[in-house]
Amino acid sequence: MKVYKLLFRSISLVFLLLTTMGMSCKKGSEGGAPSNLELAVNVFKDGSGRVDFIATANNADRYFFSFGQGNESIRSNDGKVSTVYKASGVYNVKVIAYSSANKSIELAQNVSVSMDDAIEDVGYVSPEDYPGMSLVWQDEFDGNRLNTKFWSFDIGTGVDGWGNHELQYYREENVEVQNGYLTITAKKEAYSGKQYTSSRIKTEGKKSFLYGRIDMRAKLPKGQGIWPAFWALGANHNTVGWPLCGEIDFMEMVGGGPGKDNTVHGTVHYEHGGHQYVGGSHTLTSGDFYDKFHVFSIVWTANKLTWYVDNEEYYSFDTTDEHKDEFRRPYFILLNMAVGGIWPGSPDVNTVFPQKYIIDYVRVFQ
């Protein structure tokens, strides 16, 4: 009996030692402090004051940032945050990485921000002529105001958020022409019952086109809920209505991260026993459409529409059927940036404002 008791005590002691060692090992792995904290900084060079930050560290499960503008502290679980500075200057940015055991490591870094309006003109440039075609109209956005001989504004919220449940109020004040560029800016600001403002311009009643090649060179915005567009409506839409007038979306982008900020869409809408639509898309092999300028084009004939990005074809649509007669009539051009809506959804906590849609030129060849 004593032998069994001794054996039981020995086994119990071994079990207790193993359990204690296991708990100690577990506590040791959970209690380690973060290490190798690094901070990557991307300062946007469009005069917006926007800066993106990415912090990384070993054994960290959360990060806290301060941007040198006061006592703010922003938490990020993945180490990714953005902010918008209101003035040029050098800011001392601090990031603290925490482990699950609340041990921490801190890093401080100076960030230089310039608010000048210089736009970095990098990216694809389309030719000024094409074989068998002549340049019949263009707007290079020279001068310091929008050319009202070509363009007018849509103002307000339309019907049901312009038919798409969009969240912005369109204003003239969100358009700027400077240094050869048109900039449409989406802002997070309360105005006339809405929490966002932006702009939408059109050539309706001033310029309409039937067939040819249309090029638009632009640097797009980015972010969840951001929806820049370059498109056209049938010039008869006020008399026959939509979609009977037809719609050609030369370029749309619905922002929101990988697979969205690097993808644009080309679509048509028309009437055939009800609303019909079809289209294609183009995704960059690297980077986003925010990173540099690209040229978005369509070639339009009596029997076909063909979409291009940087002169690379990505989709075509046959219009020869009789019920596609909408696409054999004149159209006017629109440029706008929506915020929210059925397709992109609403902005989220990661969406940074202001957002800028920068257009270098629009050209029409026939």
Contacts in CASP RR format, 6 or more apart in sequence:
PFRMAT RR
TARGET T0000
AUTHOR 0000-0000-0000
METHOD contacts of the structure
MODEL  1
MKVYKLLFRSISLVFLLLTTMGMSCKKGSEGGAPSNLELAVNVFKDGSGR
VDFIATANNADRYFFSFGQGNESIRSNDGKVSTVYKASGVYNVKVIAYSS
ANKSIELAQNVSVSMDDAIEDVGYVSPEDYPGMSLVWQDEFDGNRLNTKF
WSFDIGTGVDGWGNHELQYYREENVEVQNGYLTITAKKEAYSGKQYTSSR
IKTEGKKSFLYGRIDMRAKLPKGQGIWPAFWALGANHNTVGWPLCGEIDF
MEMVGGGPGKDNTVHGTVHYEHGGHQYVGGSHTLTSGDFYDKFHVFSIVW
TANKLTWYVDNEEYYSFDTTDEHKDEFRRPYFILLNMAVGGIWPGSPDVN
TVFPQKYIIDYVRVFQ
30 99 0 8 1.000
30 100 0 8 1.000
30 101 0 8 1.000
31 99 0 8 1.000
31 100 0 8 1.000
31 101 0 8 1.000
31 103 0 8 1.000
32 59 0 8 1.000
32 99 0 8 1.000
32 101 0 8 1.000
32 103 0 8 1.000
33 59 0 8 1.000
33 99 0 8 1.000
33 101 0 8 1.000
33 103 0 8 1.000
33 104 0 8 1.000
33 105 0 8 1.000
34 57 0 8 1.000
34 58 0 8 1.000
34 59 0 8 1.000
34 60 0 8 1.000
34 97 0 8 1.000
34 98 0 8 1.000
34 99 0 8 1.000
34 103 0 8 1.000
34 104 0 8 1.000
34 105 0 8 1.000
35 57 0 8 1.000
35 58 0 8 1.000
35 59 0 8 1.000
35 105 0 8 1.000
36 56 0 8 1.000
36 57 0 8 1.000
36 58 0 8 1.000
37 55 0 8 1.000
37 56 0 8 1.000
37 57 0 8 1.000
37 60 0 8 1.000
37 95 0 8 1.000
37 97 0 8 1.000
37 105 0 8 1.000
37 106 0 8 1.000
37 107 0 8 1.000
38 55 0 8 1.000
38 56 0 8 1.000
38 57 0 8 1.000
38 107 0 8 1.000
39 53 0 8 1.000
39 54 0 8 1.000
39 55 0 8 1.000
39 93 0 8 1.000
39 95 0 8 1.000
39 107 0 8 1.000
39 109 0 8 1.000
40 53 0 8 1.000
40 54 0 8 1.000
40 55 0 8 1.000
40 56 0 8 1.000
41 51 0 8 1.000
41 52 0 8 1.000
41 53 0 8 1.000
41 93 0 8 1.000
41 109 0 8 1.000
41 111 0 8 1.000
42 51 0 8 1.000
42 52 0 8 1.000
42 53 0 8 1.000
43 49 0 8 1.000
43 51 0 8 1.000
43 111 0 8 1.000
43 112 0 8 1.000
43 113 0 8 1.000
43 114 0 8 1.000
44 50 0 8 1.000
44 51 0 8 1.000
44 52 0 8 1.000
45 114 0 8 1.000
45 118 0 8 1.000
45 119 0 8 1.000
45 120 0 8 1.000
46 119 0 8 1.000
46 120 0 8 1.000
46 219 0 8 1.000
46 356 0 8 1.000
46 358 0 8 1.000
47 114 0 8 1.000
47 115 0 8 1.000
47 116 0 8 1.000
47 117 0 8 1.000
47 118 0 8 1.000
47 119 0 8 1.000
48 84 0 8 1.000
48 354 0 8 1.000
48 356 0 8 1.000
49 84 0 8 1.000
49 85 0 8 1.000
49 86 0 8 1.000
49 113 0 8 1.000
49 114 0 8 1.000
49 115 0 8 1.000
50 82 0 8 1.000
50 83 0 8 1.000
50 84 0 8 1.000
50 85 0 8 1.000
50 352 0 8 1.000
50 354 0 8 1.000
51 67 0 8 1.000
51 82 0 8 1.000
51 83 0 8 1.000
51 84 0 8 1.000
51 85 0 8 1.000
51 111 0 8 1.000
51 113 0 8 1.000
52 80 0 8 1.000
52 81 0 8 1.000
52 82 0 8 1.000
53 65 0 8 1.000
53 79 0 8 1.000
53 80 0 8 1.000
53 81 0 8 1.000
53 82 0 8 1.000
53 83 0 8 1.000
53 93 0 8 1.000
53 95 0 8 1.000
54 79 0 8 1.000
54 80 0 8 1.000
55 63 0 8 1.000
55 65 0 8 1.000
55 76 0 8 1.000
55 79 0 8 1.000
55 80 0 8 1.000
55 95 0 8 1.000
55 97 0 8 1.000
55 107 0 8 1.000
56 79 0 8 1.000
57 63 0 8 1.000
57 97 0 8 1.000
57 105 0 8 1.000
59 99 0 8 1.000
60 97 0 8 1.000
60 98 0 8 1.000
60 99 0 8 1.000
60 105 0 8 1.000
61 77 0 8 1.000
61 98 0 8 1.000
61 99 0 8 1.000
61 100 0 8 1.000
62 75 0 8 1.000
62 76 0 8 1.000
62 77 0 8 1.000
62 97 0 8 1.000
62 98 0 8 1.000
63 75 0 8 1.000
63 76 0 8 1.000
63 77 0 8 1.000
63 79 0 8 1.000
63 81 0 8 1.000
63 95 0 8 1.000
63 96 0 8 1.000
63 97 0 8 1.000
63 98 0 8 1.000
64 73 0 8 1.000
64 74 0 8 1.000
64 75 0 8 1.000
64 76 0 8 1.000
64 95 0 8 1.000
64 96 0 8 1.000
64 98 0 8 1.000
65 73 0 8 1.000
65 74 0 8 1.000
65 75 0 8 1.000
65 76 0 8 1.000
65 81 0 8 1.000
65 93 0 8 1.000
65 94 0 8 1.000
65 95 0 8 1.000
66 72 0 8 1.000
66 73 0 8 1.000
66 74 0 8 1.000
66 93 0 8 1.000
66 94 0 8 1.000
67 74 0 8 1.000
67 83 0 8 1.000
67 85 0 8 1.000
67 91 0 8 1.000
67 93 0 8 1.000
68 91 0 8 1.000
68 92 0 8 1.000
68 93 0 8 1.000
68 94 0 8 1.000
69 83 0 8 1.000
69 85 0 8 1.000
69 91 0 8 1.000
74 81 0 8 1.000
74 83 0 8 1.000
80 350 0 8 1.000
82 350 0 8 1.000
82 352 0 8 1.000
83 352 0 8 1.000
84 352 0 8 1.000
84 353 0 8 1.000
84 354 0 8 1.000
85 91 0 8 1.000
85 113 0 8 1.000
85 115 0 8 1.000
87 113 0 8 1.000
87 115 0 8 1.000
88 113 0 8 1.000
88 114 0 8 1.000
88 115 0 8 1.000
88 116 0 8 1.000
89 112 0 8 1.000
89 113 0 8 1.000
89 114 0 8 1.000
90 110 0 8 1.000
90 111 0 8 1.000
90 112 0 8 1.000
90 113 0 8 1.000
91 110 0 8 1.000
91 111 0 8 1.000
91 113 0 8 1.000
92 108 0 8 1.000
92 109 0 8 1.000
92 110 0 8 1.000
92 111 0 8 1.000
93 108 0 8 1.000
93 109 0 8 1.000
93 110 0 8 1.000
93 111 0 8 1.000
94 106 0 8 1.000
94 107 0 8 1.000
94 108 0 8 1.000
94 109 0 8 1.000
95 106 0 8 1.000
95 107 0 8 1.000
96 104 0 8 1.000
96 105 0 8 1.000
96 106 0 8 1.000
97 104 0 8 1.000
97 105 0 8 1.000
97 106 0 8 1.000
97 107 0 8 1.000
98 104 0 8 1.000
117 178 0 8 1.000
117 179 0 8 1.000
118 179 0 8 1.000
119 179 0 8 1.000
119 181 0 8 1.000
119 219 0 8 1.000
119 358 0 8 1.000
120 292 0 8 1.000
121 293 0 8 1.000
121 360 0 8 1.000
122 292 0 8 1.000
122 293 0 8 1.000
123 292 0 8 1.000
123 293 0 8 1.000
123 294 0 8 1.000
124 217 0 8 1.000
124 292 0 8 1.000
124 293 0 8 1.000
124 294 0 8 1.000
124 295 0 8 1.000
124 310 0 8 1.000
124 311 0 8 1.000
125 217 0 8 1.000
125 293 0 8 1.000
125 295 0 8 1.000
126 215 0 8 1.000
126 217 0 8 1.000
126 295 0 8 1.000
126 297 0 8 1.000
126 311 0 8 1.000
126 363 0 8 1.000
128 135 0 8 1.000
128 363 0 8 1.000
129 135 0 8 1.000
129 365 0 8 1.000
130 213 0 8 1.000
130 365 0 8 1.000
133 212 0 8 1.000
133 213 0 8 1.000
133 365 0 8 1.000
133 366 0 8 1.000
134 365 0 8 1.000
134 366 0 8 1.000
135 363 0 8 1.000
135 364 0 8 1.000
135 365 0 8 1.000
136 209 0 8 1.000
136 364 0 8 1.000
136 365 0 8 1.000
136 366 0 8 1.000
137 207 0 8 1.000
137 209 0 8 1.000
137 363 0 8 1.000
137 364 0 8 1.000
138 361 0 8 1.000
138 362 0 8 1.000
138 363 0 8 1.000
138 364 0 8 1.000
139 147 0 8 1.000
139 150 0 8 1.000
139 151 0 8 1.000
139 182 0 8 1.000
139 361 0 8 1.000
139 362 0 8 1.000
140 180 0 8 1.000
140 360 0 8 1.000
140 361 0 8 1.000
141 177 0 8 1.000
141 180 0 8 1.000
141 181 0 8 1.000
141 182 0 8 1.000
141 359 0 8 1.000
141 360 0 8 1.000
141 361 0 8 1.000
142 180 0 8 1.000
143 177 0 8 1.000
143 178 0 8 1.000
143 180 0 8 1.000
144 177 0 8 1.000
144 178 0 8 1.000
145 177 0 8 1.000
146 175 0 8 1.000
146 177 0 8 1.000
146 182 0 8 1.000
146 201 0 8 1.000
149 206 0 8 1.000
150 203 0 8 1.000
150 206 0 8 1.000
150 207 0 8 1.000
151 201 0 8 1.000
151 202 0 8 1.000
151 203 0 8 1.000
151 206 0 8 1.000
152 201 0 8 1.000
152 202 0 8 1.000
152 203 0 8 1.000
152 204 0 8 1.000
152 205 0 8 1.000
152 206 0 8 1.000
153 170 0 8 1.000
153 172 0 8 1.000
153 175 0 8 1.000
153 199 0 8 1.000
153 200 0 8 1.000
153 201 0 8 1.000
153 202 0 8 1.000
154 170 0 8 1.000
154 200 0 8 1.000
154 201 0 8 1.000
154 202 0 8 1.000
154 336 0 8 1.000
155 170 0 8 1.000
155 171 0 8 1.000
155 172 0 8 1.000
156 169 0 8 1.000
156 170 0 8 1.000
156 171 0 8 1.000
156 192 0 8 1.000
157 166 0 8 1.000
157 168 0 8 1.000
157 169 0 8 1.000
157 170 0 8 1.000
157 192 0 8 1.000
157 194 0 8 1.000
161 167 0 8 1.000
161 341 0 8 1.000
162 200 0 8 1.000
162 338 0 8 1.000
164 338 0 8 1.000
164 341 0 8 1.000
164 342 0 8 1.000
164 343 0 8 1.000
165 340 0 8 1.000
165 341 0 8 1.000
165 342 0 8 1.000
166 227 0 8 1.000
166 338 0 8 1.000
166 339 0 8 1.000
166 340 0 8 1.000
166 341 0 8 1.000
167 194 0 8 1.000
167 195 0 8 1.000
167 196 0 8 1.000
167 338 0 8 1.000
167 339 0 8 1.000
167 340 0 8 1.000
167 341 0 8 1.000
167 346 0 8 1.000
167 347 0 8 1.000
168 186 0 8 1.000
168 194 0 8 1.000
168 196 0 8 1.000
168 197 0 8 1.000
168 198 0 8 1.000
168 338 0 8 1.000
168 339 0 8 1.000
168 340 0 8 1.000
169 191 0 8 1.000
169 192 0 8 1.000
169 193 0 8 1.000
169 194 0 8 1.000
169 196 0 8 1.000
169 197 0 8 1.000
169 198 0 8 1.000
170 197 0 8 1.000
170 198 0 8 1.000
170 199 0 8 1.000
170 200 0 8 1.000
170 336 0 8 1.000
171 191 0 8 1.000
171 197 0 8 1.000
171 198 0 8 1.000
171 199 0 8 1.000
172 199 0 8 1.000
173 197 0 8 1.000
173 199 0 8 1.000
174 184 0 8 1.000
174 185 0 8 1.000
174 186 0 8 1.000
174 187 0 8 1.000
174 197 0 8 1.000
174 198 0 8 1.000
174 199 0 8 1.000
175 182 0 8 1.000
175 183 0 8 1.000
175 184 0 8 1.000
175 185 0 8 1.000
175 199 0 8 1.000
175 201 0 8 1.000
176 182 0 8 1.000
176 183 0 8 1.000
176 185 0 8 1.000
177 183 0 8 1.000
180 360 0 8 1.000
181 358 0 8 1.000
181 359 0 8 1.000
181 360 0 8 1.000
182 335 0 8 1.000
182 358 0 8 1.000
182 359 0 8 1.000
183 356 0 8 1.000
183 357 0 8 1.000
183 358 0 8 1.000
183 359 0 8 1.000
184 198 0 8 1.000
184 199 0 8 1.000
184 201 0 8 1.000
184 228 0 8 1.000
184 335 0 8 1.000
184 336 0 8 1.000
184 337 0 8 1.000
184 356 0 8 1.000
184 357 0 8 1.000
184 359 0 8 1.000
185 198 0 8 1.000
185 199 0 8 1.000
185 354 0 8 1.000
185 355 0 8 1.000
185 356 0 8 1.000
185 357 0 8 1.000
186 196 0 8 1.000
186 197 0 8 1.000
186 198 0 8 1.000
186 221 0 8 1.000
186 226 0 8 1.000
186 337 0 8 1.000
186 339 0 8 1.000
186 353 0 8 1.000
186 354 0 8 1.000
186 355 0 8 1.000
186 356 0 8 1.000
186 357 0 8 1.000
187 196 0 8 1.000
187 197 0 8 1.000
187 198 0 8 1.000
187 353 0 8 1.000
187 354 0 8 1.000
188 195 0 8 1.000
188 196 0 8 1.000
188 347 0 8 1.000
188 353 0 8 1.000
188 354 0 8 1.000
189 195 0 8 1.000
189 196 0 8 1.000
189 197 0 8 1.000
191 197 0 8 1.000
196 339 0 8 1.000
196 340 0 8 1.000
196 347 0 8 1.000
196 353 0 8 1.000
198 336 0 8 1.000
198 337 0 8 1.000
198 338 0 8 1.000
198 339 0 8 1.000
199 336 0 8 1.000
199 337 0 8 1.000
200 334 0 8 1.000
200 335 0 8 1.000
200 336 0 8 1.000
200 337 0 8 1.000
200 338 0 8 1.000
201 334 0 8 1.000
201 335 0 8 1.000
201 336 0 8 1.000
202 332 0 8 1.000
202 333 0 8 1.000
202 334 0 8 1.000
202 335 0 8 1.000
203 332 0 8 1.000
203 333 0 8 1.000
203 334 0 8 1.000
204 233 0 8 1.000
204 235 0 8 1.000
204 332 0 8 1.000
204 334 0 8 1.000
205 235 0 8 1.000
205 332 0 8 1.000
206 332 0 8 1.000
207 332 0 8 1.000
207 333 0 8 1.000
208 234 0 8 1.000
208 235 0 8 1.000
208 330 0 8 1.000
208 331 0 8 1.000
208 332 0 8 1.000
209 232 0 8 1.000
209 330 0 8 1.000
209 331 0 8 1.000
209 332 0 8 1.000
209 333 0 8 1.000
209 364 0 8 1.000
209 366 0 8 1.000
210 328 0 8 1.000
210 329 0 8 1.000
210 330 0 8 1.000
210 331 0 8 1.000
211 300 0 8 1.000
211 301 0 8 1.000
211 302 0 8 1.000
211 366 0 8 1.000
212 299 0 8 1.000
212 300 0 8 1.000
212 301 0 8 1.000
212 364 0 8 1.000
212 365 0 8 1.000
212 366 0 8 1.000
213 297 0 8 1.000
213 298 0 8 1.000
213 299 0 8 1.000
213 300 0 8 1.000
213 364 0 8 1.000
213 365 0 8 1.000
213 366 0 8 1.000
214 250 0 8 1.000
214 297 0 8 1.000
214 298 0 8 1.000
214 300 0 8 1.000
214 333 0 8 1.000
214 362 0 8 1.000
214 363 0 8 1.000
214 364 0 8 1.000
214 365 0 8 1.000
215 295 0 8 1.000
215 296 0 8 1.000
215 297 0 8 1.000
215 361 0 8 1.000
215 362 0 8 1.000
215 363 0 8 1.000
215 365 0 8 1.000
216 230 0 8 1.000
216 250 0 8 1.000
216 251 0 8 1.000
216 295 0 8 1.000
216 296 0 8 1.000
216 297 0 8 1.000
216 335 0 8 1.000
216 359 0 8 1.000
216 361 0 8 1.000
216 362 0 8 1.000
216 363 0 8 1.000
217 293 0 8 1.000
217 294 0 8 1.000
217 295 0 8 1.000
217 296 0 8 1.000
217 359 0 8 1.000
217 360 0 8 1.000
217 361 0 8 1.000
218 228 0 8 1.000
218 230 0 8 1.000
218 251 0 8 1.000
218 293 0 8 1.000
218 294 0 8 1.000
218 296 0 8 1.000
218 357 0 8 1.000
218 358 0 8 1.000
218 359 0 8 1.000
218 360 0 8 1.000
219 289 0 8 1.000
219 290 0 8 1.000
219 292 0 8 1.000
219 293 0 8 1.000
219 294 0 8 1.000
219 356 0 8 1.000
219 357 0 8 1.000
219 358 0 8 1.000
219 360 0 8 1.000
220 228 0 8 1.000
220 253 0 8 1.000
220 261 0 8 1.000
220 264 0 8 1.000
220 288 0 8 1.000
220 289 0 8 1.000
220 290 0 8 1.000
220 294 0 8 1.000
220 357 0 8 1.000
221 228 0 8 1.000
221 255 0 8 1.000
221 290 0 8 1.000
221 337 0 8 1.000
221 355 0 8 1.000
221 356 0 8 1.000
221 357 0 8 1.000
222 255 0 8 1.000
222 256 0 8 1.000
222 257 0 8 1.000
222 261 0 8 1.000
222 288 0 8 1.000
222 289 0 8 1.000
222 290 0 8 1.000
222 355 0 8 1.000
223 255 0 8 1.000
223 256 0 8 1.000
223 257 0 8 1.000
223 260 0 8 1.000
223 261 0 8 1.000
223 347 0 8 1.000
223 350 0 8 1.000
223 351 0 8 1.000
223 352 0 8 1.000
223 355 0 8 1.000
224 255 0 8 1.000
224 256 0 8 1.000
224 257 0 8 1.000
224 344 0 8 1.000
224 345 0 8 1.000
224 346 0 8 1.000
224 347 0 8 1.000
224 348 0 8 1.000
224 350 0 8 1.000
224 351 0 8 1.000
225 254 0 8 1.000
225 255 0 8 1.000
225 256 0 8 1.000
225 339 0 8 1.000
225 340 0 8 1.000
225 341 0 8 1.000
225 344 0 8 1.000
225 345 0 8 1.000
225 346 0 8 1.000
225 347 0 8 1.000
225 348 0 8 1.000
225 351 0 8 1.000
226 253 0 8 1.000
226 254 0 8 1.000
226 255 0 8 1.000
226 256 0 8 1.000
226 337 0 8 1.000
226 339 0 8 1.000
226 340 0 8 1.000
226 344 0 8 1.000
226 347 0 8 1.000
226 351 0 8 1.000
226 355 0 8 1.000
227 252 0 8 1.000
227 253 0 8 1.000
227 254 0 8 1.000
227 255 0 8 1.000
227 337 0 8 1.000
227 338 0 8 1.000
227 339 0 8 1.000
227 340 0 8 1.000
227 341 0 8 1.000
227 343 0 8 1.000
227 344 0 8 1.000
228 251 0 8 1.000
228 252 0 8 1.000
228 253 0 8 1.000
228 336 0 8 1.000
228 337 0 8 1.000
228 338 0 8 1.000
228 357 0 8 1.000
229 249 0 8 1.000
229 251 0 8 1.000
229 252 0 8 1.000
229 253 0 8 1.000
229 334 0 8 1.000
229 335 0 8 1.000
229 336 0 8 1.000
229 337 0 8 1.000
229 338 0 8 1.000
230 249 0 8 1.000
230 250 0 8 1.000
230 251 0 8 1.000
230 252 0 8 1.000
230 296 0 8 1.000
230 333 0 8 1.000
230 334 0 8 1.000
230 335 0 8 1.000
231 247 0 8 1.000
231 248 0 8 1.000
231 249 0 8 1.000
231 250 0 8 1.000
231 251 0 8 1.000
231 252 0 8 1.000
231 333 0 8 1.000
231 334 0 8 1.000
232 247 0 8 1.000
232 248 0 8 1.000
232 250 0 8 1.000
232 331 0 8 1.000
232 332 0 8 1.000
232 333 0 8 1.000
232 334 0 8 1.000
233 242 0 8 1.000
233 245 0 8 1.000
233 246 0 8 1.000
233 247 0 8 1.000
233 331 0 8 1.000
233 332 0 8 1.000
233 334 0 8 1.000
234 245 0 8 1.000
234 246 0 8 1.000
234 247 0 8 1.000
234 326 0 8 1.000
234 329 0 8 1.000
234 330 0 8 1.000
234 331 0 8 1.000
234 332 0 8 1.000
235 245 0 8 1.000
235 329 0 8 1.000
235 330 0 8 1.000
235 331 0 8 1.000
235 332 0 8 1.000
236 245 0 8 1.000
236 329 0 8 1.000
237 245 0 8 1.000
237 246 0 8 1.000
242 269 0 8 1.000
243 269 0 8 1.000
243 270 0 8 1.000
243 271 0 8 1.000
243 274 0 8 1.000
243 275 0 8 1.000
243 276 0 8 1.000
243 277 0 8 1.000
243 326 0 8 1.000
244 270 0 8 1.000
244 271 0 8 1.000
244 326 0 8 1.000
245 326 0 8 1.000
246 268 0 8 1.000
246 269 0 8 1.000
246 270 0 8 1.000
246 271 0 8 1.000
246 326 0 8 1.000
246 327 0 8 1.000
246 331 0 8 1.000
247 267 0 8 1.000
247 268 0 8 1.000
247 269 0 8 1.000
247 270 0 8 1.000
248 268 0 8 1.000
248 298 0 8 1.000
248 300 0 8 1.000
248 305 0 8 1.000
248 327 0 8 1.000
248 331 0 8 1.000
249 265 0 8 1.000
249 266 0 8 1.000
249 267 0 8 1.000
249 268 0 8 1.000
249 269 0 8 1.000
250 266 0 8 1.000
250 296 0 8 1.000
250 297 0 8 1.000
250 298 0 8 1.000
250 307 0 8 1.000
251 264 0 8 1.000
251 265 0 8 1.000
251 266 0 8 1.000
251 296 0 8 1.000
252 264 0 8 1.000
252 265 0 8 1.000
252 266 0 8 1.000
252 267 0 8 1.000
253 260 0 8 1.000
253 261 0 8 1.000
253 263 0 8 1.000
253 264 0 8 1.000
253 265 0 8 1.000
253 289 0 8 1.000
254 260 0 8 1.000
254 265 0 8 1.000
254 343 0 8 1.000
254 344 0 8 1.000
254 345 0 8 1.000
255 261 0 8 1.000
255 344 0 8 1.000
256 344 0 8 1.000
256 351 0 8 1.000
257 288 0 8 1.000
259 283 0 8 1.000
261 288 0 8 1.000
261 289 0 8 1.000
261 290 0 8 1.000
262 283 0 8 1.000
262 284 0 8 1.000
262 287 0 8 1.000
262 288 0 8 1.000
262 289 0 8 1.000
263 281 0 8 1.000
263 282 0 8 1.000
263 283 0 8 1.000
263 284 0 8 1.000
264 281 0 8 1.000
264 282 0 8 1.000
264 289 0 8 1.000
264 296 0 8 1.000
264 309 0 8 1.000
265 279 0 8 1.000
265 280 0 8 1.000
265 281 0 8 1.000
266 279 0 8 1.000
266 280 0 8 1.000
266 281 0 8 1.000
266 307 0 8 1.000
266 315 0 8 1.000
267 277 0 8 1.000
267 278 0 8 1.000
267 279 0 8 1.000
267 280 0 8 1.000
268 277 0 8 1.000
268 278 0 8 1.000
268 279 0 8 1.000
268 305 0 8 1.000
268 317 0 8 1.000
268 327 0 8 1.000
269 275 0 8 1.000
269 276 0 8 1.000
269 277 0 8 1.000
270 276 0 8 1.000
270 277 0 8 1.000
270 323 0 8 1.000
270 324 0 8 1.000
270 326 0 8 1.000
270 327 0 8 1.000
271 323 0 8 1.000
271 326 0 8 1.000
272 323 0 8 1.000
272 324 0 8 1.000
278 317 0 8 1.000
279 315 0 8 1.000
279 317 0 8 1.000
280 307 0 8 1.000
280 314 0 8 1.000
280 315 0 8 1.000
281 314 0 8 1.000
281 315 0 8 1.000
282 307 0 8 1.000
282 309 0 8 1.000
282 312 0 8 1.000
282 314 0 8 1.000
282 315 0 8 1.000
293 358 0 8 1.000
293 360 0 8 1.000
294 309 0 8 1.000
294 310 0 8 1.000
295 308 0 8 1.000
295 309 0 8 1.000
295 310 0 8 1.000
295 311 0 8 1.000
296 308 0 8 1.000
296 309 0 8 1.000
297 307 0 8 1.000
297 308 0 8 1.000
297 309 0 8 1.000
297 311 0 8 1.000
298 305 0 8 1.000
298 306 0 8 1.000
298 307 0 8 1.000
298 308 0 8 1.000
299 305 0 8 1.000
299 306 0 8 1.000
299 308 0 8 1.000
300 306 0 8 1.000
300 327 0 8 1.000
302 319 0 8 1.000
302 328 0 8 1.000
303 318 0 8 1.000
303 319 0 8 1.000
303 320 0 8 1.000
304 316 0 8 1.000
304 317 0 8 1.000
304 318 0 8 1.000
304 319 0 8 1.000
304 320 0 8 1.000
305 316 0 8 1.000
305 317 0 8 1.000
305 319 0 8 1.000
305 327 0 8 1.000
306 313 0 8 1.000
306 315 0 8 1.000
306 316 0 8 1.000
306 317 0 8 1.000
307 313 0 8 1.000
307 314 0 8 1.000
307 315 0 8 1.000
307 316 0 8 1.000
308 314 0 8 1.000
318 324 0 8 1.000
319 327 0 8 1.000
319 328 0 8 1.000
333 362 0 8 1.000
335 357 0 8 1.000
335 359 0 8 1.000
335 362 0 8 1.000
337 355 0 8 1.000
337 357 0 8 1.000
338 344 0 8 1.000
339 347 0 8 1.000
340 346 0 8 1.000
340 347 0 8 1.000
347 353 0 8 1.000
END
